[in-house]
Amino acid sequence: MRGWAISPDFALLLARLIQDHRPARIVEFGSGSSTLVCAYCLQQLGGGQIISVDHDPDFAQRTRDDLVRHGLSGWADVRVAELEQSCYPNTLGEPFVWYEAKVVDQLPEAIDVVIVDGPPSIGRSLARYPALPAIAHKLAPNAVVVLDDAGRAEETAVYPRWQA
């Protein structure tokens, strides 16, 4: 749980969040070990589902394979959405790169928890900003949005934009 994967402290935060809030529906941007952690927690609670959106088909398949190996495929749905120019403008008025709108638009309503751990910011400023504008209208009234790597300057800059 290091490198590209979530850190152990973030996994613990997710487990506690799920235990406390008992979400019926979790949406995650970026799949991997966080998908497994959430699926295990949902299994333990006996209800709920995580839908994970990933831009990399190979990585998404590895996550699916891990879910099968751990007996968790019934708790998670891993979807592939390529990265494309979005309708959300950056500070220069240029479109952010985000997951395919046709996939994001098909996400269900009443999302209780959103985990933003993708896409990678390689060469892109504020790469994770579009998460909230893209699905805000699909959030349940008491939804929780979690941004991984929130201590990085790149992600810290996302918060004021989300608040605005």
Stockholm file with secondary structure:
# STOCKHOLM 1.0

chainA/1-164         MRGWAISPDFALLLARLIQDHRPARIVEFGSGSSTLVCAYCLQQLGGGQIISVDHDPDFAQRTRDDLVRHGLSGWADVRVAELEQSCYPNTLGEPFVWYEAKVVDQLPEAIDVVIVDGPPSIGRSLARYPALPAIAHKLAPNAVVVLDDAGRAEETAVYPRWQA
#=GR chainA/1-164 SS CCTTSCCHHHHHHHHHHHHHHCCSEEEEESCSHHHHHHHHHHHHHTCCEEEEEESCHHHHHHHHHHHHHTTCGGGEEEEECCEEEEEEECTTSCEEEEECHHHHTTSCSCEEEEEECCSCCTTCTTTTTTHHHHHGGGEEEEEEEEETTTTSHHHHTHHHHHHC
#=GC SS_cons         CCTTSCCHHHHHHHHHHHHHHCCSEEEEESCSHHHHHHHHHHHHHTCCEEEEEESCHHHHHHHHHHHHHTTCGGGEEEEECCEEEEEEECTTSCEEEEECHHHHTTSCSCEEEEEECCSCCTTCTTTTTTHHHHHGGGEEEEEEEEETTTTSHHHHTHHHHHHC
//
